[in-house]
Amino acid sequence: MERLKDVGDRIGALDDRVAAIEHELHPNSGSSLRDTVDRVDARTAHLDKGP
């Protein structure tokens, strides 16, 4: 029974980690990784257009 509790605890911890990662993949007013990538993309878009 203790082993099942340990597995449940580990799954819960993994679920928390996945939720934190997923949170970074969506825009959220500027502080997510997604927001940062979007800002960098916007700032470098002119580099693709050439001279």
PQR file of N, CA, C, O and H, with PARSE charges and radii, in Angstrom:
ATOM      1  N   MET A   1       0.822  -1.199   0.000 -0.4000 1.5000
ATOM      2  CA  MET A   1       0.000   0.000   0.000 -0.0000 2.0000
ATOM      3  C   MET A   1       0.868   1.266   0.000  0.5500 1.7000
ATOM      4  O   MET A   1       0.545   2.255  -0.659 -0.5500 1.4000
ATOM      5  N   GLU A   2       1.962   1.216   0.745 -0.4000 1.5000
ATOM      6  CA  GLU A   2       2.875   2.358   0.792 -0.0000 2.0000
ATOM      7  C   GLU A   2       3.452   2.646  -0.590  0.5500 1.7000
ATOM      8  O   GLU A   2       3.688   3.797  -0.957 -0.5500 1.4000
ATOM      9  H   GLU A   2       2.224   0.413   1.280  0.4000 1.0000
ATOM     10  N   ARG A   3       3.671   1.583  -1.338 -0.4000 1.5000
ATOM     11  CA  ARG A   3       4.226   1.738  -2.685 -0.0000 2.0000
ATOM     12  C   ARG A   3       3.252   2.499  -3.598  0.5500 1.7000
ATOM     13  O   ARG A   3       3.673   3.335  -4.397 -0.5500 1.4000
ATOM     14  H   ARG A   3       3.479   0.648  -1.040  0.4000 1.0000
ATOM     15  N   LEU A   4       1.984   2.214  -3.479 -0.4000 1.5000
ATOM     16  CA  LEU A   4       0.974   2.931  -4.278 -0.0000 2.0000
ATOM     17  C   LEU A   4       0.931   4.401  -3.904  0.5500 1.7000
ATOM     18  O   LEU A   4       0.761   5.258  -4.771 -0.5500 1.4000
ATOM     19  H   LEU A   4       1.642   1.534  -2.829  0.4000 1.0000
ATOM     20  N   LYS A   5       1.083   4.702  -2.616 -0.4000 1.5000
ATOM     21  CA  LYS A   5       1.107   6.092  -2.180 -0.0000 2.0000
ATOM     22  C   LYS A   5       2.311   6.809  -2.783  0.5500 1.7000
ATOM     23  O   LYS A   5       2.198   7.947  -3.237 -0.5500 1.4000
ATOM     24  H   LYS A   5       1.221   4.006  -1.911  0.4000 1.0000
ATOM     25  N   ASP A   6       3.464   6.140  -2.787 -0.4000 1.5000
ATOM     26  CA  ASP A   6       4.677   6.722  -3.371 -0.0000 2.0000
ATOM     27  C   ASP A   6       4.479   6.993  -4.862  0.5500 1.7000
ATOM     28  O   ASP A   6       4.862   8.053  -5.357 -0.5500 1.4000
ATOM     29  H   ASP A   6       3.556   5.215  -2.418  0.4000 1.0000
ATOM     30  N   VAL A   7       3.888   6.047  -5.570 -0.4000 1.5000
ATOM     31  CA  VAL A   7       3.623   6.244  -7.005 -0.0000 2.0000
ATOM     32  C   VAL A   7       2.663   7.413  -7.203  0.5500 1.7000
ATOM     33  O   VAL A   7       2.858   8.237  -8.096 -0.5500 1.4000
ATOM     34  H   VAL A   7       3.577   5.186  -5.168  0.4000 1.0000
ATOM     35  N   GLY A   8       1.645   7.480  -6.383 -0.4000 1.5000
ATOM     36  CA  GLY A   8       0.688   8.584  -6.469 -0.0000 2.0000
ATOM     37  C   GLY A   8       1.353   9.927  -6.206  0.5500 1.7000
ATOM     38  O   GLY A   8       1.065  10.911  -6.887 -0.5500 1.4000
ATOM     39  H   GLY A   8       1.487   6.810  -5.658  0.4000 1.0000
ATOM     40  N   ASP A   9       2.232   9.969  -5.228 -0.4000 1.5000
ATOM     41  CA  ASP A   9       2.959  11.203  -4.915 -0.0000 2.0000
ATOM     42  C   ASP A   9       3.852  11.622  -6.083  0.5500 1.7000
ATOM     43  O   ASP A   9       3.930  12.802  -6.423 -0.5500 1.4000
ATOM     44  H   ASP A   9       2.465   9.170  -4.674  0.4000 1.0000
ATOM     45  N   ARG A  10       4.519  10.649  -6.687 -0.4000 1.5000
ATOM     46  CA  ARG A  10       5.396  10.952  -7.827 -0.0000 2.0000
ATOM     47  C   ARG A  10       4.589  11.444  -9.021  0.5500 1.7000
ATOM     48  O   ARG A  10       5.005  12.376  -9.710 -0.5500 1.4000
ATOM     49  H   ARG A  10       4.455   9.690  -6.410  0.4000 1.0000
ATOM     50  N   ILE A  11       3.443  10.828  -9.271 -0.4000 1.5000
ATOM     51  CA  ILE A  11       2.580  11.278 -10.373 -0.0000 2.0000
ATOM     52  C   ILE A  11       2.082  12.684 -10.095  0.5500 1.7000
ATOM     53  O   ILE A  11       2.023  13.510 -11.005 -0.5500 1.4000
ATOM     54  H   ILE A  11       3.105  10.071  -8.712  0.4000 1.0000
ATOM     55  N   GLY A  12       1.725  12.964  -8.865 -0.4000 1.5000
ATOM     56  CA  GLY A  12       1.287  14.306  -8.498 -0.0000 2.0000
ATOM     57  C   GLY A  12       2.371  15.342  -8.723  0.5500 1.7000
ATOM     58  O   GLY A  12       2.098  16.439  -9.210 -0.5500 1.4000
ATOM     59  H   GLY A  12       1.773  12.293  -8.126  0.4000 1.0000
ATOM     60  N   ALA A  13       3.605  14.995  -8.369 -0.4000 1.5000
ATOM     61  CA  ALA A  13       4.730  15.911  -8.568 -0.0000 2.0000
ATOM     62  C   ALA A  13       4.968  16.139 -10.056  0.5500 1.7000
ATOM     63  O   ALA A  13       5.220  17.268 -10.478 -0.5500 1.4000
ATOM     64  H   ALA A  13       3.827  14.103  -7.974  0.4000 1.0000
ATOM     65  N   LEU A  14       4.892  15.084 -10.849 -0.4000 1.5000
ATOM     66  CA  LEU A  14       5.062  15.230 -12.298 -0.0000 2.0000
ATOM     67  C   LEU A  14       3.948  16.079 -12.906  0.5500 1.7000
ATOM     68  O   LEU A  14       4.193  16.892 -13.797 -0.5500 1.4000
ATOM     69  H   LEU A  14       4.688  14.167 -10.506  0.4000 1.0000
ATOM     70  N   ASP A  15       2.744  15.887 -12.423 -0.4000 1.5000
ATOM     71  CA  ASP A  15       1.618  16.685 -12.907 -0.0000 2.0000
ATOM     72  C   ASP A  15       1.847  18.160 -12.624  0.5500 1.7000
ATOM     73  O   ASP A  15       1.551  19.006 -13.469 -0.5500 1.4000
ATOM     74  H   ASP A  15       2.546  15.227 -11.699  0.4000 1.0000
ATOM     75  N   ASP A  16       2.368  18.477 -11.455 -0.4000 1.5000
ATOM     76  CA  ASP A  16       2.673  19.871 -11.112 -0.0000 2.0000
ATOM     77  C   ASP A  16       3.739  20.440 -12.037  0.5500 1.7000
ATOM     78  O   ASP A  16       3.637  21.583 -12.484 -0.5500 1.4000
ATOM     79  H   ASP A  16       2.608  17.790 -10.770  0.4000 1.0000
ATOM     80  N   ARG A  17       4.763  19.640 -12.323 -0.4000 1.5000
ATOM     81  CA  ARG A  17       5.840  20.107 -13.203 -0.0000 2.0000
ATOM     82  C   ARG A  17       5.329  20.342 -14.622  0.5500 1.7000
ATOM     83  O   ARG A  17       5.680  21.340 -15.253 -0.5500 1.4000
ATOM     84  H   ARG A  17       4.846  18.712 -11.960  0.4000 1.0000
ATOM     85  N   VAL A  18       4.506  19.432 -15.121 -0.4000 1.5000
ATOM     86  CA  VAL A  18       3.942  19.588 -16.471 -0.0000 2.0000
ATOM     87  C   VAL A  18       3.054  20.829 -16.517  0.5500 1.7000
ATOM     88  O   VAL A  18       3.081  21.567 -17.502 -0.5500 1.4000
ATOM     89  H   VAL A  18       4.221  18.622 -14.609  0.4000 1.0000
ATOM     90  N   ALA A  19       2.282  21.065 -15.486 -0.4000 1.5000
ATOM     91  CA  ALA A  19       1.423  22.253 -15.443 -0.0000 2.0000
ATOM     92  C   ALA A  19       2.258  23.530 -15.483  0.5500 1.7000
ATOM     93  O   ALA A  19       1.881  24.498 -16.143 -0.5500 1.4000
ATOM     94  H   ALA A  19       2.260  20.466 -14.686  0.4000 1.0000
ATOM     95  N   ALA A  20       3.391  23.535 -14.779 -0.4000 1.5000
ATOM     96  CA  ALA A  20       4.268  24.712 -14.783 -0.0000 2.0000
ATOM     97  C   ALA A  20       4.859  24.938 -16.169  0.5500 1.7000
ATOM     98  O   ALA A  20       4.952  26.078 -16.625 -0.5500 1.4000
ATOM     99  H   ALA A  20       3.697  22.749 -14.243  0.4000 1.0000
ATOM    100  N   ILE A  21       5.253  23.878 -16.832 -0.4000 1.5000
ATOM    101  CA  ILE A  21       5.787  23.997 -18.189 -0.0000 2.0000
ATOM    102  C   ILE A  21       4.700  24.473 -19.143  0.5500 1.7000
ATOM    103  O   ILE A  21       4.936  25.366 -19.956 -0.5500 1.4000
ATOM    104  H   ILE A  21       5.177  22.952 -16.462  0.4000 1.0000
ATOM    105  N   GLU A  22       3.531  23.892 -19.050 -0.4000 1.5000
ATOM    106  CA  GLU A  22       2.421  24.290 -19.915 -0.0000 2.0000
ATOM    107  C   GLU A  22       2.079  25.767 -19.715  0.5500 1.7000
ATOM    108  O   GLU A  22       1.736  26.458 -20.675 -0.5500 1.4000
ATOM    109  H   GLU A  22       3.340  23.167 -18.389  0.4000 1.0000
ATOM    110  N   HIS A  23       2.167  26.241 -18.505 -0.4000 1.5000
ATOM    111  CA  HIS A  23       1.882  27.643 -18.207 -0.0000 2.0000
ATOM    112  C   HIS A  23       2.821  28.571 -18.997  0.5500 1.7000
ATOM    113  O   HIS A  23       2.411  29.645 -19.437 -0.5500 1.4000
ATOM    114  H   HIS A  23       2.445  25.680 -17.725  0.4000 1.0000
ATOM    115  N   GLU A  24       4.055  28.157 -19.167 -0.4000 1.5000
ATOM    116  CA  GLU A  24       5.037  28.967 -19.893 -0.0000 2.0000
ATOM    117  C   GLU A  24       4.775  29.013 -21.394  0.5500 1.7000
ATOM    118  O   GLU A  24       5.319  29.874 -22.086 -0.5500 1.4000
ATOM    119  H   GLU A  24       4.388  27.284 -18.810  0.4000 1.0000
ATOM    120  N   LEU A  25       3.956  28.107 -21.907 -0.4000 1.5000
ATOM    121  CA  LEU A  25       3.708  28.018 -23.343 -0.0000 2.0000
ATOM    122  C   LEU A  25       2.556  28.894 -23.821  0.5500 1.7000
ATOM    123  O   LEU A  25       2.244  28.911 -25.011 -0.5500 1.4000
ATOM    124  H   LEU A  25       3.514  27.407 -21.345  0.4000 1.0000
ATOM    125  N   HIS A  26       1.933  29.606 -22.920 -0.4000 1.5000
ATOM    126  CA  HIS A  26       0.795  30.457 -23.270 -0.0000 2.0000
ATOM    127  C   HIS A  26       1.081  31.899 -22.856  0.5500 1.7000
ATOM    128  O   HIS A  26       1.680  32.139 -21.807 -0.5500 1.4000
ATOM    129  H   HIS A  26       2.186  29.592 -21.953  0.4000 1.0000
ATOM    130  N   PRO A  27       0.652  32.859 -23.678 -0.5600 1.5000
ATOM    131  CA  PRO A  27       0.859  34.266 -23.314  0.2800 2.0000
ATOM    132  C   PRO A  27       0.149  34.590 -21.991  0.5500 1.7000
ATOM    133  O   PRO A  27      -0.947  34.097 -21.723 -0.5500 1.4000
ATOM    134  N   ASN A  28       0.802  35.436 -21.166 -0.4000 1.5000
ATOM    135  CA  ASN A  28       0.173  35.804 -19.891 -0.0000 2.0000
ATOM    136  C   ASN A  28       0.596  37.203 -19.441  0.5500 1.7000
ATOM    137  O   ASN A  28       1.044  37.388 -18.310 -0.5500 1.4000
ATOM    138  H   ASN A  28       1.691  35.837 -21.383  0.4000 1.0000
ATOM    139  N   SER A  29       0.457  38.145 -20.298 -0.4000 1.5000
ATOM    140  CA  SER A  29       0.750  39.550 -19.980 -0.0000 2.0000
ATOM    141  C   SER A  29       2.240  39.861 -19.865  0.5500 1.7000
ATOM    142  O   SER A  29       2.614  40.836 -19.214 -0.5500 1.4000
ATOM    143  H   SER A  29       0.093  37.994 -21.217  0.4000 1.0000
ATOM    144  N   GLY A  30       3.088  39.057 -20.479 -0.4000 1.5000
ATOM    145  CA  GLY A  30       4.485  39.427 -20.573 -0.0000 2.0000
ATOM    146  C   GLY A  30       5.503  38.611 -19.841  0.5500 1.7000
ATOM    147  O   GLY A  30       6.694  38.773 -20.108 -0.5500 1.4000
ATOM    148  H   GLY A  30       2.785  38.264 -21.008  0.4000 1.0000
ATOM    149  N   SER A  31       5.121  37.738 -18.930 -0.4000 1.5000
ATOM    150  CA  SER A  31       6.138  37.056 -18.138 -0.0000 2.0000
ATOM    151  C   SER A  31       6.384  35.600 -18.528  0.5500 1.7000
ATOM    152  O   SER A  31       7.253  34.951 -17.945 -0.5500 1.4000
ATOM    153  H   SER A  31       4.154  37.607 -18.712  0.4000 1.0000
ATOM    154  N   SER A  32       5.646  35.076 -19.492 -0.4000 1.5000
ATOM    155  CA  SER A  32       5.855  33.680 -19.875 -0.0000 2.0000
ATOM    156  C   SER A  32       6.945  33.559 -20.929  0.5500 1.7000
ATOM    157  O   SER A  32       7.314  34.536 -21.580 -0.5500 1.4000
ATOM    158  H   SER A  32       4.940  35.603 -19.966  0.4000 1.0000
ATOM    159  N   LEU A  33       7.444  32.361 -21.081 -0.4000 1.5000
ATOM    160  CA  LEU A  33       8.429  32.088 -22.123 -0.0000 2.0000
ATOM    161  C   LEU A  33       7.829  32.404 -23.491  0.5500 1.7000
ATOM    162  O   LEU A  33       8.521  32.927 -24.364 -0.5500 1.4000
ATOM    163  H   LEU A  33       7.144  31.567 -20.552  0.4000 1.0000
ATOM    164  N   ARG A  34       6.558  32.094 -23.680 -0.4000 1.5000
ATOM    165  CA  ARG A  34       5.873  32.383 -24.945 -0.0000 2.0000
ATOM    166  C   ARG A  34       5.898  33.876 -25.240  0.5500 1.7000
ATOM    167  O   ARG A  34       6.164  34.278 -26.373 -0.5500 1.4000
ATOM    168  H   ARG A  34       5.996  31.669 -22.970  0.4000 1.0000
ATOM    169  N   ASP A  35       5.625  34.699 -24.241 -0.4000 1.5000
ATOM    170  CA  ASP A  35       5.658  36.152 -24.427 -0.0000 2.0000
ATOM    171  C   ASP A  35       7.056  36.613 -24.837  0.5500 1.7000
ATOM    172  O   ASP A  35       7.203  37.481 -25.698 -0.5500 1.4000
ATOM    173  H   ASP A  35       5.409  34.373 -23.321  0.4000 1.0000
ATOM    174  N   THR A  36       8.066  36.034 -24.223 -0.4000 1.5000
ATOM    175  CA  THR A  36       9.440  36.410 -24.542 -0.0000 2.0000
ATOM    176  C   THR A  36       9.780  36.038 -25.977  0.5500 1.7000
ATOM    177  O   THR A  36      10.378  36.839 -26.696 -0.5500 1.4000
ATOM    178  H   THR A  36       7.947  35.330 -23.524  0.4000 1.0000
ATOM    179  N   VAL A  37       9.415  34.852 -26.398 -0.4000 1.5000
ATOM    180  CA  VAL A  37       9.671  34.423 -27.771 -0.0000 2.0000
ATOM    181  C   VAL A  37       8.932  35.331 -28.752  0.5500 1.7000
ATOM    182  O   VAL A  37       9.490  35.713 -29.781 -0.5500 1.4000
ATOM    183  H   VAL A  37       8.930  34.202 -25.814  0.4000 1.0000
ATOM    184  N   ASP A  38       7.703  35.673 -28.448 -0.4000 1.5000
ATOM    185  CA  ASP A  38       6.940  36.574 -29.327 -0.0000 2.0000
ATOM    186  C   ASP A  38       7.613  37.939 -29.441  0.5500 1.7000
ATOM    187  O   ASP A  38       7.662  38.517 -30.527 -0.5500 1.4000
ATOM    188  H   ASP A  38       7.250  35.363 -27.613  0.4000 1.0000
ATOM    189  N   ARG A  39       8.136  38.462 -28.317 -0.4000 1.5000
ATOM    190  CA  ARG A  39       8.830  39.756 -28.370 -0.0000 2.0000
ATOM    191  C   ARG A  39      10.090  39.681 -29.222  0.5500 1.7000
ATOM    192  O   ARG A  39      10.344  40.570 -30.035 -0.5500 1.4000
ATOM    193  H   ARG A  39       8.096  37.993 -27.435  0.4000 1.0000
ATOM    194  N   VAL A  40      10.872  38.634 -29.041 -0.4000 1.5000
ATOM    195  CA  VAL A  40      12.095  38.477 -29.832 -0.0000 2.0000
ATOM    196  C   VAL A  40      11.742  38.339 -31.307  0.5500 1.7000
ATOM    197  O   VAL A  40      12.407  38.927 -32.160 -0.5500 1.4000
ATOM    198  H   VAL A  40      10.665  37.913 -28.381  0.4000 1.0000
ATOM    199  N   ASP A  41      10.718  37.582 -31.611 -0.4000 1.5000
ATOM    200  CA  ASP A  41      10.291  37.412 -32.995 -0.0000 2.0000
ATOM    201  C   ASP A  41       9.879  38.748 -33.607  0.5500 1.7000
ATOM    202  O   ASP A  41      10.245  39.054 -34.742 -0.5500 1.4000
ATOM    203  H   ASP A  41      10.177  37.105 -30.918  0.4000 1.0000
ATOM    204  N   ALA A  42       9.131  39.529 -32.867 -0.4000 1.5000
ATOM    205  CA  ALA A  42       8.698  40.830 -33.374 -0.0000 2.0000
ATOM    206  C   ALA A  42       9.886  41.761 -33.603  0.5500 1.7000
ATOM    207  O   ALA A  42       9.908  42.510 -34.579 -0.5500 1.4000
ATOM    208  H   ALA A  42       8.834  39.280 -31.945  0.4000 1.0000
ATOM    209  N   ARG A  43      10.858  41.719 -32.721 -0.4000 1.5000
ATOM    210  CA  ARG A  43      12.019  42.603 -32.845 -0.0000 2.0000
ATOM    211  C   ARG A  43      12.956  42.192 -33.977  0.5500 1.7000
ATOM    212  O   ARG A  43      13.690  43.026 -34.507 -0.5500 1.4000
ATOM    213  H   ARG A  43      10.840  41.111 -31.927  0.4000 1.0000
ATOM    214  N   THR A  44      12.938  40.923 -34.346 -0.4000 1.5000
ATOM    215  CA  THR A  44      13.861  40.453 -35.390 -0.0000 2.0000
ATOM    216  C   THR A  44      13.168  40.193 -36.724  0.5500 1.7000
ATOM    217  O   THR A  44      13.821  39.747 -37.668 -0.5500 1.4000
ATOM    218  H   THR A  44      12.342  40.246 -33.915  0.4000 1.0000
ATOM    219  N   ALA A  45      11.891  40.452 -36.830 -0.4000 1.5000
ATOM    220  CA  ALA A  45      11.135  40.179 -38.055 -0.0000 2.0000
ATOM    221  C   ALA A  45      11.725  40.935 -39.230  0.5500 1.7000
ATOM    222  O   ALA A  45      11.729  40.420 -40.348 -0.5500 1.4000
ATOM    223  H   ALA A  45      11.361  40.814 -36.064  0.4000 1.0000
ATOM    224  N   HIS A  46      12.218  42.128 -39.011 -0.4000 1.5000
ATOM    225  CA  HIS A  46      12.767  42.938 -40.103 -0.0000 2.0000
ATOM    226  C   HIS A  46      14.032  42.313 -40.697  0.5500 1.7000
ATOM    227  O   HIS A  46      14.385  42.624 -41.834 -0.5500 1.4000
ATOM    228  H   HIS A  46      12.215  42.547 -38.103  0.4000 1.0000
ATOM    229  N   LEU A  47      14.710  41.454 -39.966 -0.4000 1.5000
ATOM    230  CA  LEU A  47      15.936  40.827 -40.464 -0.0000 2.0000
ATOM    231  C   LEU A  47      15.656  39.859 -41.614  0.5500 1.7000
ATOM    232  O   LEU A  47      16.518  39.636 -42.465 -0.5500 1.4000
ATOM    233  H   LEU A  47      14.423  41.202 -39.042  0.4000 1.0000
ATOM    234  N   ASP A  48      14.466  39.291 -41.640 -0.4000 1.5000
ATOM    235  CA  ASP A  48      14.072  38.358 -42.702 -0.0000 2.0000
ATOM    236  C   ASP A  48      13.810  39.055 -44.041  0.5500 1.7000
ATOM    237  O   ASP A  48      13.940  38.444 -45.101 -0.5500 1.4000
ATOM    238  H   ASP A  48      13.766  39.472 -40.949  0.4000 1.0000
ATOM    239  N   LYS A  49      13.449  40.307 -43.983 -0.4000 1.5000
ATOM    240  CA  LYS A  49      13.022  41.020 -45.187 -0.0000 2.0000
ATOM    241  C   LYS A  49      14.183  41.443 -46.069  0.5500 1.7000
ATOM    242  O   LYS A  49      13.981  41.782 -47.235 -0.5500 1.4000
ATOM    243  H   LYS A  49      13.343  40.803 -43.121  0.4000 1.0000
ATOM    244  N   GLY A  50      15.375  41.429 -45.541 -0.4000 1.5000
ATOM    245  CA  GLY A  50      16.544  41.793 -46.335 -0.0000 2.0000
ATOM    246  C   GLY A  50      16.652  43.289 -46.543  0.5500 1.7000
ATOM    247  O   GLY A  50      15.911  44.063 -45.938 -0.5500 1.4000
ATOM    248  H   GLY A  50      15.539  41.153 -44.594  0.4000 1.0000
ATOM    249  N   PRO A  51      17.604  43.708 -47.427 -0.5600 1.5000
ATOM    250  CA  PRO A  51      17.848  45.141 -47.632  0.2800 2.0000
ATOM    251  C   PRO A  51      16.762  45.833 -48.420  0.5500 1.7000
ATOM    252  O   PRO A  51      16.846  47.037 -48.662 -0.5500 1.4000
TER
END
